[in-house]
Amino acid sequence: MGISYKITDWLPTSVKEVRARGWDELDVILFSGDAYVDHPSFGAAVIGRLLEAEGLRVAIVPQPNWRDDLRDFRKLGKPRLFFGVSAGSMDSMVNHYTANKRLRSDDAYTPGGKAGFRPDYAVTVYTRILKRLFPDTPVVIGGIEASLRRAAHYDYWSDSLKPSVLVDSGADLLTYGMGERVVLDIARAMHNGYNLNLLRKLRQVAFLADDRYVDSLGDEALRLHGFEKCLKDRRAFGENFVRIETESNRMEARTLVEPVGDRFVVINPPYPKLSEQELDHSFGLPYTRLPHPRYNGKGDIPAYEMIKFSVNLHRGCFGGGRFFPILGPPVQFRRVQFLHDFGASGQVRFEPQRGVGARRSAETDADAGFQRIYFRPGRAVGQYVPDGRAQRSVVPQMQPSVVHLSVAVPQPEQRPPAVDGTVP
């Protein structure tokens, strides 16, 4: 039987929904180039739910109209802490154009797969509008588009070198990579008002600074070639790229400083990767795991249809592939993070099995009588696990329908022989 949801089970997207929660003020307002799907595979939902879990009042404005009288940007007013801006789960230019620079006819993150609901360079467009309407309110940009453009970068679409998106957009702060830790630290730093000194001490942020601040960093910071020099010398830009790539993958990275005009882009080093428990917490927040009801009758959202019955095993990639960045700097680092407990992450409901030797967890009373999936990093699901456990069935907690998945684990006597004929 399906779970029944109220409109207040989603983060609010309109004044009416804000009032339904009894709020008269918002702490954070998020703008996204994607439709709002309340699922941990969609960045705006993750950031919104994390802030909500900290007791903050958060709203999302999905795919605001930037071509009319800007009512979507005005309707919720000014937040107490900051605006958060993201182009969505894809870079807006990759979303809009093929590698041959031909305009795409669809958008997987929009109801009905329709194109045209976000602008080119969405982070810059959204941020400029917000800074024009609310000049005194901080704007924090993040997501893949901002991450790839945090330093001077080659823009494939215009075949030109561009400065950090901080320069073009006018944003107050940029976050790069995965935002679970940094967005909470930003909210805490702004709790009693905009505190630039506190914000500049945070990891995984970038900002514009003057020469006095840069001088205070001393020799610990890594100086990159300036944007103006890179415009004249391709080798200088190539050297910058190598330095950024190298520092992004160090366990203890250094602060990067890149001159641009009479200012400097300062990029603080990233946080260490999330622990399994932190990642479980992020996935286990009270998502409905459904698109917002505002999209009812407007067609399926293709990106959601593809993942709605999926179970996330890990996040990240070690490969450093260049298709999505299109010659941009790495989003964060080449490390893979695994989820630990699929039950705690809220993705899977474990059902008791009869006639199977169930290994029950004694961690909590809530686990009694329920089984777990056992996943070993480095082994695909369905491969042999050394202490071979019996097949277990799981039911994803996803609506509107329920799908049963099975993870088949061969018993010892069913182990496939190794290449040399021995038993692994």
Secondary structure as the mmCIF struct_conf table of DSSP 4:
data_model
#
loop_
_struct_conf.conf_type_id
_struct_conf.id
_struct_conf.beg_label_comp_id
_struct_conf.beg_label_asym_id
_struct_conf.beg_label_seq_id
_struct_conf.end_label_comp_id
_struct_conf.end_label_asym_id
_struct_conf.end_label_seq_id
HELX_LH_PP_P HELX_LH_PP_P1 GLY A 2 SER A 4
HELX_RH_3T_P HELX_RH_3T_P1 ILE A 7 ASP A 9
BEND BEND1 TRP A 10 TRP A 10
HELX_LH_PP_P HELX_LH_PP_P2 LEU A 11 PRO A 12
BEND BEND2 SER A 14 SER A 14
HELX_RH_AL_P HELX_RH_AL_P1 VAL A 15 ALA A 20
TURN_TY1_P TURN_TY1_P1 ARG A 21 GLY A 22
BEND BEND3 ASP A 24 ASP A 24
BEND BEND4 ASP A 27 ASP A 27
STRN STRN1 VAL A 28 SER A 32
BEND BEND5 GLY A 33 ASP A 34
STRN STRN2 VAL A 37 ASP A 38
BEND BEND6 HIS A 39 HIS A 39
TURN_TY1_P TURN_TY1_P2 PRO A 40 SER A 41
BEND BEND7 PHE A 42 PHE A 42
HELX_RH_AL_P HELX_RH_AL_P2 GLY A 43 ALA A 53
TURN_TY1_P TURN_TY1_P3 GLU A 54 GLY A 55
STRN STRN3 VAL A 58 PRO A 62
BEND BEND8 GLN A 63 GLN A 63
BEND BEND9 TRP A 66 ASP A 69
HELX_RH_AL_P HELX_RH_AL_P3 ARG A 71 ARG A 74
TURN_TY1_P TURN_TY1_P4 LYS A 75 LEU A 76
BEND BEND10 ARG A 80 LEU A 81
STRN STRN4 PHE A 82 SER A 86
BEND BEND11 SER A 89 MET A 90
HELX_RH_AL_P HELX_RH_AL_P4 SER A 92 HIS A 96
STRN STRN5 TYR A 97 TYR A 97
TURN_TY1_P TURN_TY1_P5 ALA A 99 ASN A 100
HELX_LH_PP_P HELX_LH_PP_P3 ARG A 102 ARG A 102
STRN STRN6 LEU A 103 LEU A 103
HELX_LH_PP_P HELX_LH_PP_P4 ARG A 104 ARG A 104
BEND BEND12 SER A 105 SER A 105
STRN STRN7 ASP A 106 ASP A 106
TURN_TY1_P TURN_TY1_P6 ALA A 108 TYR A 109
BEND BEND13 THR A 110 THR A 110
HELX_RH_3T_P HELX_RH_3T_P2 PRO A 111 GLY A 113
STRN STRN8 LYS A 114 LYS A 114
BEND BEND14 ALA A 115 ALA A 115
BEND BEND15 PHE A 117 ARG A 118
TURN_TY1_P TURN_TY1_P7 ASP A 120 TYR A 121
HELX_RH_AL_P HELX_RH_AL_P5 ALA A 122 LEU A 133
TURN_TY1_P TURN_TY1_P8 PRO A 135 ASP A 136
BEND BEND16 THR A 137 THR A 137
STRN STRN9 VAL A 139 ILE A 141
HELX_RH_AL_P HELX_RH_AL_P6 GLY A 143 LEU A 148
TURN_TY1_P TURN_TY1_P9 ARG A 149 ARG A 149
BEND BEND17 ARG A 150 ALA A 151
STRN STRN10 HIS A 153 ASP A 155
TURN_TY1_P TURN_TY1_P10 TYR A 156 ASP A 159
STRN STRN11 SER A 160 LYS A 162
HELX_RH_AL_P HELX_RH_AL_P7 VAL A 165 SER A 169
BEND BEND18 ASP A 172 ASP A 172
STRN STRN12 LEU A 173 THR A 175
BEND BEND19 GLY A 177 GLY A 177
HELX_RH_AL_P HELX_RH_AL_P8 GLU A 180 ALA A 189
TURN_TY1_P TURN_TY1_P11 MET A 190 ASN A 192
BEND BEND20 GLY A 193 GLY A 193
HELX_RH_AL_P HELX_RH_AL_P9 LEU A 196 LEU A 199
TURN_TY1_P TURN_TY1_P12 ARG A 200 LYS A 201
BEND BEND21 LEU A 202 LEU A 202
TURN_TY1_P TURN_TY1_P13 ARG A 203 GLN A 204
STRN STRN13 VAL A 205 ALA A 209
HELX_RH_AL_P HELX_RH_AL_P10 ASP A 211 SER A 216
TURN_TY1_P TURN_TY1_P14 LEU A 217 LEU A 217
HELX_RH_3T_P HELX_RH_3T_P3 GLY A 218 GLU A 220
BEND BEND22 ALA A 221 ALA A 221
STRN STRN14 LEU A 222 ARG A 223
HELX_LH_PP_P HELX_LH_PP_P5 LEU A 224 GLY A 226
HELX_RH_AL_P HELX_RH_AL_P11 PHE A 227 LYS A 232
HELX_RH_AL_P HELX_RH_AL_P12 ARG A 234 SER A 248
TURN_TY1_P TURN_TY1_P15 ASN A 249 ASN A 249
BEND BEND23 MET A 251 GLU A 252
HELX_LH_PP_P HELX_LH_PP_P6 ALA A 253 THR A 255
STRN STRN15 LEU A 256 VAL A 260
TURN_TY1_P TURN_TY1_P16 GLY A 261 ASP A 262
STRN STRN16 ARG A 263 ILE A 267
HELX_LH_PP_P HELX_LH_PP_P7 ASN A 268 SER A 275
HELX_RH_AL_P HELX_RH_AL_P13 GLU A 276 PHE A 283
TURN_TY1_P TURN_TY1_P17 GLY A 284 GLY A 284
BEND BEND24 LEU A 285 LEU A 285
STRN STRN17 LEU A 290 PRO A 291
HELX_RH_3T_P HELX_RH_3T_P4 PRO A 293 TYR A 295
TURN_TY1_P TURN_TY1_P18 ASN A 296 GLY A 297
BEND BEND25 LYS A 298 LYS A 298
HELX_RH_AL_P HELX_RH_AL_P14 PRO A 302 ILE A 307
TURN_TY1_P TURN_TY1_P19 LYS A 308 PHE A 309
STRN STRN18 HIS A 314 ARG A 315
BEND BEND26 PHE A 318 GLY A 319
BEND BEND27 ARG A 322 ARG A 322
TURN_TY1_P TURN_TY1_P20 PHE A 323 PRO A 325
BEND BEND28 ILE A 326 LEU A 327
HELX_LH_PP_P HELX_LH_PP_P8 GLY A 328 PRO A 330
BEND BEND29 VAL A 331 GLN A 332
BEND BEND30 ARG A 334 ARG A 334
STRN STRN19 GLN A 337 PHE A 338
TURN_TY1_P TURN_TY1_P21 PHE A 342 GLY A 346
BEND BEND31 GLN A 347 GLN A 347
STRN STRN20 VAL A 348 PHE A 350
TURN_TY1_P TURN_TY1_P22 ARG A 354 GLY A 355
BEND BEND32 VAL A 356 VAL A 356
BEND BEND33 GLU A 363 GLU A 363
HELX_RH_3T_P HELX_RH_3T_P5 ASP A 365 ASP A 367
TURN_TY1_P TURN_TY1_P23 ALA A 368 GLY A 369
TURN_TY1_P TURN_TY1_P24 PRO A 377 GLY A 378
BEND BEND34 ARG A 379 ARG A 379
TURN_TY1_P TURN_TY1_P25 VAL A 381 GLY A 382
BEND BEND35 GLN A 383 GLN A 383
TURN_TY1_P TURN_TY1_P26 PRO A 386 ASP A 387
HELX_LH_PP_P HELX_LH_PP_P9 ARG A 389 GLN A 391
STRN STRN21 ARG A 392 PRO A 396
BEND BEND36 GLN A 399 SER A 401
STRN STRN22 LEU A 405 VAL A 407
HELX_RH_3T_P HELX_RH_3T_P6 PRO A 412 GLN A 414
HELX_LH_PP_P HELX_LH_PP_P10 ARG A 415 ALA A 418
TURN_TY1_P TURN_TY1_P27 VAL A 419 ASP A 420
BEND BEND37 GLY A 421 THR A 422
#
